[in-house]
Amino acid sequence: MRTCARGQRARARLWSRPRFARLGVVDPRPRRDGRPHGRTTARDAVVRERGVDIVVDESTFYRPESAQARDLGALLARSHGRALERGLDACDGTCASGARFARMAACGVNLRSVTCVDVSADVRDALNANLDAHVRSRGVETSCAFDDSQRVFARKWLAGELYDYVDVDGFGSANFADSALRIVRHGGYFYATSTDGRALCGQNAERCATAFGNSIVSPSRPSVNETAVRVFIGDVVRRGSALKLRVTPVFSLFHPHGPVFRVMFRVDKRTELSGYDAFGKDSKHIGFVGYCDACGNTEVIQRPLVDIFGHNKLSVDDSRARCSLCAKREPSTVDRSSQLAISGPMWIGSLHERETVIAMRSEAEDLGWLEDKSAARGQLSLHDLLHVFEEESDIQLSKVSHYFRTDELGRKGRARRVPPRDALLDALRARGFAATRSSFDARGVKTNASIDDVIECANRACVDDDFICIV
């Protein structure tokens, strides 16, 4: 089928971008030797990731910015596969070109079998090319299915076929958790994805409530990226709890190029009520987060808030959702601006599991991946990312469900001047607080200090140090 001139120009701009040149992508556009327009063959484009040549064509969805997410998945699979003598059984519900399994096999993951699922049969050529070159050549058993992932997962569950690792890189708010969790062996992992940034960041309240368990997110608040990930985690945990499973995040990733929210979950059999038990007093990891527009304070609320739904704040006379810091400053004054903007229900536990992150870092060191300090635009290098994951999993920060943005500290006179992020981190640590940069925001500071302490440290850092402060 002949493509239109407008589509040809769009592809020409796409494949001429510098990012593809850096990745060693071969230009698949029609040449001047008379080759026809239209669909290219599987050998027309080759992308290199971590030394692995991956075949892509026009039928396969491929994003070079997602290479880091594939790095993390391969590192966890490599670590988990070491504990399985029989080898790892893995399933990719949105395989496209099969890049994930090609990467895993090439970096030495102990694979026993892989199942590739994609809704489009047009990816067959590129998929088979990659499986032949990297997976089947290593003696790994492979199977392919070109159907909707939900149907395939249902058939696998009915047949009793389970996997140690299930990856679903879906689009938008399409949720595969209900069906994917059923085919994960106890002790296995589920790599979930959401790219519906508008819903998770509170810009589409109806979609957020529909797709993510009636959750609400107060829009345009600081640390909204972390709030979005926590809402996403809370929804998957709830779905797992309904299946009598204990679902726990072991690392959480945010990339701005979608935006893309990716979370790796460990799936275990639930032996007791845990995580999501109707927000009762025994619930330790599910709750709400409130943000005060008046002072910038953020606090966790773990009591039933069934009368909160939507983006409006509670009525002024309802003190249950009033900022605790403002209440101490002016106990006799009721100010609407001190009412908390509520988001939730969401996961309020740790976003990363320290032991898992350390194991992944060890695998990356063995592979030599940490020596490469390059990163896509808006991302940290793998070396820095794993370091921040490890710091964010610190026990003192595991219950902190937000971060502070340095540019927000100077608003409304909260801080006279704002020092650079690293100087503020040093000042907080000198005061005995746990503090690290945020993996969700380049300007983010994650700390267990209160907003008053953060502002005091910011002002002191500007006085003590001789540098130009952010104004």
C-alpha positions in Angstrom: 0.0 0.0 0.0 1.4 3.4 -1.1 1.8 5.9 1.7 0.9 9.6 1.3 3.4 12.3 0.9 2.6 13.8 4.3 3.3 10.5 6.0 6.6 10.2 4.2 7.6 13.7 5.3 6.6 12.8 8.9 8.7 9.6 8.9 11.6 11.5 7.3 11.6 14.0 10.2 11.3 11.1 12.7 14.2 9.1 11.5 16.5 12.1 10.9 16.4 13.0 14.6 19.8 13.0 16.3 18.7 10.6 19.0 18.3 7.8 16.4 21.7 8.6 14.9 23.3 8.3 18.3 21.6 4.9 18.8 22.9 3.6 15.4 19.5 3.4 13.7 19.6 2.6 10.0 17.3 5.0 8.0 14.4 2.9 6.7 13.1 5.5 4.2 12.8 4.5 0.6 16.0 4.9 -1.3 16.6 6.4 -4.7 17.3 3.0 -6.2 13.6 2.5 -7.0 12.5 0.6 -3.9 8.8 1.0 -3.4 7.2 3.1 -0.7 5.2 1.5 2.1 6.0 -1.1 4.7 9.7 -1.8 5.1 11.2 -5.2 5.7 12.4 -6.4 9.1 16.0 -5.8 8.2 15.6 -2.2 7.3 16.3 -0.7 10.7 18.6 -1.9 13.5 18.9 -0.2 16.9 21.7 -0.9 19.3 21.0 -1.0 23.1 23.8 -2.0 25.5 25.6 -3.7 22.6 22.5 -5.6 21.4 21.3 -5.2 17.8 17.5 -5.0 17.8 15.6 -5.1 14.5 12.6 -2.7 14.2 10.3 -1.8 11.4 7.3 0.5 10.8 5.0 -2.0 12.4 6.8 -2.2 15.7 6.4 0.6 18.3 9.9 1.5 19.6 11.0 4.3 21.8 14.7 4.8 22.5 13.8 6.8 25.7 12.4 3.5 27.2 15.8 1.8 27.0 16.4 2.6 30.7 13.1 0.9 31.7 14.3 -2.1 29.8 17.6 -1.9 31.6 15.9 -2.1 35.0 13.7 -5.0 33.9 16.7 -6.9 32.7 18.6 -6.3 35.9 15.8 -7.5 38.1 15.2 -10.6 35.9 18.9 -11.4 36.0 19.0 -11.1 39.8 15.8 -13.1 40.2 16.9 -15.8 37.7 19.9 -16.6 39.8 17.6 -18.0 42.5 15.8 -20.3 40.0 17.7 -23.4 39.0 15.1 -24.4 36.5 15.3 -21.0 34.8 13.0 -18.0 34.4 9.6 -18.3 32.7 8.8 -14.9 31.3 5.9 -13.3 29.4 5.7 -10.0 27.6 2.1 -8.9 27.0 3.1 -6.1 24.6 6.2 -7.5 22.9 6.3 -5.5 19.6 9.8 -6.2 18.3 10.7 -8.4 21.3 13.4 -6.0 22.4 12.9 -6.8 26.1 13.7 -10.5 25.8 16.5 -9.9 23.3 18.1 -7.6 26.0 17.5 -10.1 28.7 18.9 -13.1 26.8 22.0 -11.1 25.7 22.8 -9.9 29.2 22.8 -13.4 30.6 19.3 -13.8 32.3 18.7 -17.4 33.2 15.7 -17.9 30.9 13.9 -21.2 30.4 11.0 -20.0 28.3 9.5 -16.8 27.0 6.0 -16.0 25.7 5.6 -13.0 23.4 2.1 -11.5 23.0 1.1 -8.7 20.7 -2.2 -7.6 19.4 -0.9 -7.1 15.9 0.5 -9.9 13.7 2.4 -7.2 11.6 5.2 -7.4 14.1 5.9 -11.0 13.3 8.9 -10.4 11.0 10.8 -8.1 13.4 9.9 -10.3 16.4 11.1 -13.5 14.8 14.3 -11.8 13.7 15.1 -10.7 17.2 14.1 -14.0 18.8 16.2 -16.0 16.3 19.3 -13.8 16.8 19.3 -13.5 20.6 16.8 -15.9 22.3 16.3 -19.1 20.3 20.0 -19.2 19.5 20.7 -19.6 23.2 18.3 -22.6 23.5 15.4 -20.8 25.1 12.0 -22.1 24.4 9.8 -19.5 22.7 6.1 -19.1 21.8 4.2 -16.3 20.2 0.6 -15.2 20.2 -0.9 -12.4 18.2 -4.1 -11.6 20.1 -5.4 -9.2 22.8 -3.3 -9.7 25.9 -6.3 -9.9 28.1 -7.6 -12.9 26.2 -4.2 -14.6 26.1 -3.7 -14.1 29.9 -7.2 -15.5 30.6 -6.4 -18.6 28.5 -3.0 -19.0 30.3 -4.7 -18.8 33.7 -7.4 -21.3 32.8 -4.7 -23.7 31.5 -2.7 -23.3 34.7 0.3 -21.7 33.0 2.2 -19.4 35.3 5.3 -17.1 34.9 8.0 -15.8 37.1 8.1 -12.5 35.2 5.3 -10.7 33.4 5.9 -7.4 31.6 3.0 -5.3 30.2 4.0 -2.0 28.6 0.5 -0.7 27.9 -0.7 2.6 26.6 -2.7 5.2 28.4 -4.7 4.0 31.4 -5.3 0.5 30.0 -5.0 -1.7 33.0 -3.8 -5.3 32.6 -3.3 -5.9 36.3 -6.4 -8.0 36.9 -5.5 -10.5 34.3 -1.7 -10.3 34.5 -1.5 -10.8 38.3 -3.4 -14.1 37.9 -0.6 -15.7 35.8 2.3 -14.6 38.1 3.8 -17.3 40.3 4.0 -16.5 44.0 7.3 -14.8 44.5 7.4 -13.6 40.8 7.3 -10.1 39.4 4.8 -8.0 37.4 6.2 -4.9 35.5 3.2 -2.6 35.1 2.9 0.6 33.1 0.7 3.6 32.7 1.1 6.6 30.4 -2.1 8.4 31.2 -0.4 11.4 32.8 -3.5 13.7 32.5 -5.6 11.3 34.6 -2.9 10.4 37.2 -1.8 14.1 37.6 -5.4 15.2 38.2 -6.1 17.0 34.9 -8.8 14.4 34.0 -10.7 13.7 37.2 -13.3 11.5 35.6 -10.8 9.2 33.9 -8.7 9.0 37.1 -11.7 7.9 39.1 -12.8 5.4 36.5 -9.4 3.8 35.7 -7.7 4.0 39.1 -10.2 2.8 41.7 -12.1 6.1 42.4 -8.9 7.9 43.2 -8.7 11.7 43.2 -5.6 13.8 42.6 -5.4 17.5 43.4 -4.0 19.0 40.2 -1.1 21.5 39.8 0.4 20.7 43.2 4.2 20.1 43.9 5.3 16.5 43.8 2.4 15.6 41.6 4.6 13.1 39.7 5.2 11.1 42.8 1.5 11.4 43.8 0.6 10.0 40.3 2.9 6.9 40.8 1.5 6.3 44.3 -2.1 6.4 43.0 -1.1 4.0 40.3 0.6 1.6 42.8 -2.4 1.8 45.2 -4.8 0.8 42.4 -2.6 -2.3 41.5 -2.3 -3.2 45.2 -6.1 -3.0 45.5 -6.6 -5.2 42.5 -4.1 -7.7 43.9 -5.8 -7.7 47.3 -9.1 -8.6 45.6 -7.3 -11.7 44.2 -5.9 -12.6 47.7 -2.4 -11.5 46.6 0.1 -9.4 48.5 1.5 -7.0 45.8 4.5 -4.9 46.8 6.5 -2.4 44.7 10.2 -3.1 44.5 11.1 0.0 42.4 9.1 2.8 40.8 10.2 4.7 37.7 9.0 8.0 36.2 10.0 9.3 32.8 8.8 12.6 31.4 8.8 11.5 27.7 5.2 10.2 27.9 4.9 10.7 30.7 5.6 7.1 31.6 5.0 5.5 35.0 6.5 2.1 35.4 6.4 0.0 38.6 7.9 -3.4 39.3 5.7 -5.4 41.7 6.6 -8.6 43.6 3.5 -10.9 43.9 3.1 -13.2 46.9 0.2 -15.1 48.4 -1.6 -13.0 51.0 -1.7 -14.6 54.3 -3.3 -11.8 56.2 -5.1 -8.5 55.5 -2.3 -6.2 54.3 -2.0 -3.1 52.3 -5.6 -2.5 51.3 -8.1 -3.3 54.0 -10.8 -0.7 53.7 -8.6 2.0 55.2 -9.1 0.7 58.7 -6.7 1.1 61.6 -4.7 -1.9 60.4 -4.0 -0.4 57.0 -0.3 0.6 56.9 0.4 1.3 53.3 -2.8 2.9 51.9 -4.0 6.4 52.7 -4.4 10.0 51.5 -2.0 12.9 51.1 -3.0 16.5 51.8 -1.2 19.6 50.6 -1.6 23.0 52.2 -1.6 25.9 49.7 -1.0 28.4 52.5 2.3 27.1 53.9 3.4 24.4 51.5 3.1 21.6 54.1 2.3 18.1 53.0 1.0 15.4 55.3 -0.3 11.9 55.3 -3.9 11.2 56.3 -4.7 7.6 57.3 -8.3 7.8 58.4 -11.5 7.3 56.5 -12.3 10.2 54.2 -15.4 8.9 52.5 -16.9 12.3 52.2 -14.1 13.5 50.0 -14.6 13.1 46.3 -13.6 15.5 43.6 -11.0 18.2 43.5 -12.8 20.7 45.8 -11.4 21.1 49.3 -13.6 20.3 52.3 -15.8 23.0 53.8 -14.0 25.5 56.0 -15.6 24.4 59.2 -14.4 20.8 58.8 -11.1 20.7 60.7 -10.3 17.1 59.9 -8.5 18.1 56.7 -6.9 21.3 58.0 -3.2 21.8 57.9 -1.7 20.8 61.3 1.1 23.4 61.0 -1.3 26.2 60.2 -3.5 25.1 63.1 -0.6 25.4 65.5 0.3 28.9 64.2 -3.3 30.3 64.3 -5.5 27.9 66.3 -8.3 30.5 66.6 -8.4 31.4 62.9 -10.1 29.4 60.2 -8.6 30.2 56.8 -9.8 28.4 53.7 -6.3 28.5 52.3 -5.1 26.3 55.1 -7.5 23.5 54.2 -5.7 20.5 52.7 -6.0 19.6 49.0 -6.6 15.9 49.2 -5.2 13.2 46.9 -5.8 9.5 47.2 -6.3 6.8 48.1 -2.8 5.9 47.3 0.2 3.8 48.3 2.0 5.6 51.2 4.7 3.0 51.8 8.2 2.9 50.3 8.4 3.1 46.5 11.5 1.0 46.4 12.8 -2.2 48.2 16.3 -1.5 49.3 17.6 -5.1 49.1 16.2 -5.5 45.5 17.8 -2.2 44.4 21.2 -3.2 45.9 21.0 -6.5 44.0 20.1 -4.7 40.8 23.0 -2.3 41.3 25.4 -5.3 41.8 24.2 -6.9 38.5 24.7 -3.6 36.7 28.3 -3.4 38.0 29.0 -6.9 36.8 27.7 -6.0 33.3 29.6 -2.7 33.3 26.5 -0.6 32.7 27.3 1.8 35.5 30.3 3.1 33.6 28.1 4.7 31.0 27.0 8.1 32.4 24.9 9.1 29.4 21.1 9.5 29.6 18.2 10.5 27.5 16.8 14.0 27.9 15.0 14.4 31.2 16.4 11.2 32.7 19.1 10.3 35.1 21.9 8.0 34.1 21.5 4.4 35.2 24.3 4.9 37.8 22.6 8.0 39.3 19.1 6.5 39.1 20.0 3.4 41.1 21.8 5.5 43.6 18.7 7.7 44.1 16.5 4.6 44.4 18.8 3.3 47.1 18.7 6.6 49.0 14.9 7.0 48.6 14.5 3.5 50.1 16.2 4.7 53.3 14.0 3.7 56.3 13.8 7.3 57.4 12.3 8.3 54.0 10.2 5.2 53.4 7.2 6.9 55.0 7.7 10.3 53.2 5.0 10.5 50.5 6.1 13.7 48.8 9.1 15.9 47.8 9.7 19.6 47.9 10.5 21.6 44.7 13.3 24.1 45.2 11.5 26.7 43.1 8.3 26.3 45.2 10.2 27.3 48.4 10.5 30.9 47.4 6.8 31.3 46.6 4.6 33.5 48.9 7.7 34.5 50.9 8.3 31.0 52.3 12.0 31.4 51.8 14.0 34.6 51.3 16.3 33.0 48.8 16.6 29.4 47.6 20.0 27.8 47.3 20.9 25.2 44.7 19.5 21.8 45.3 22.7 20.1 46.4 23.5 22.9 48.8 20.1 22.5 50.4 20.6 18.8 50.7 23.9 19.4 52.5 22.2 21.9 54.9 19.4 19.4 55.7 21.9 16.6 56.4 24.0 18.8 58.6 20.8 19.4 60.7 20.4 15.6 61.1 17.6 15.1 58.6 17.5 12.4 55.9 17.6 14.0 52.5 18.2 13.1 48.9 17.3 14.3 45.4 14.1 13.0 44.0 14.0 10.5 41.1 10.7 12.2 39.9 11.8 15.8 39.5 15.2 17.4 38.8 14.3 20.2 41.3 12.9 17.8 43.9 14.2 17.3 47.4 13.0 14.4 49.4 13.4 14.7 53.1 11.8 13.9 56.4 12.1 17.5 57.5 9.0 19.7 57.8 8.4 22.6 55.5 9.5 25.0 58.3 12.8 23.2 58.7 13.4 23.1 55.0 12.8 26.8 54.7 15.1 27.5 57.7 17.9 25.3 56.1 17.4 27.1 52.8 17.8 30.5 54.3 20.8 29.4 56.4 22.5 27.8 53.4 22.2 31.1 51.5 23.8 33.0 54.4 26.6 30.5 55.2 27.7 29.7 51.6 29.0 32.1 49.1 27.0 31.3 45.9 24.3 32.8 43.8 20.9 31.8 45.1 17.9 31.1 43.0 15.4 34.0 43.3 
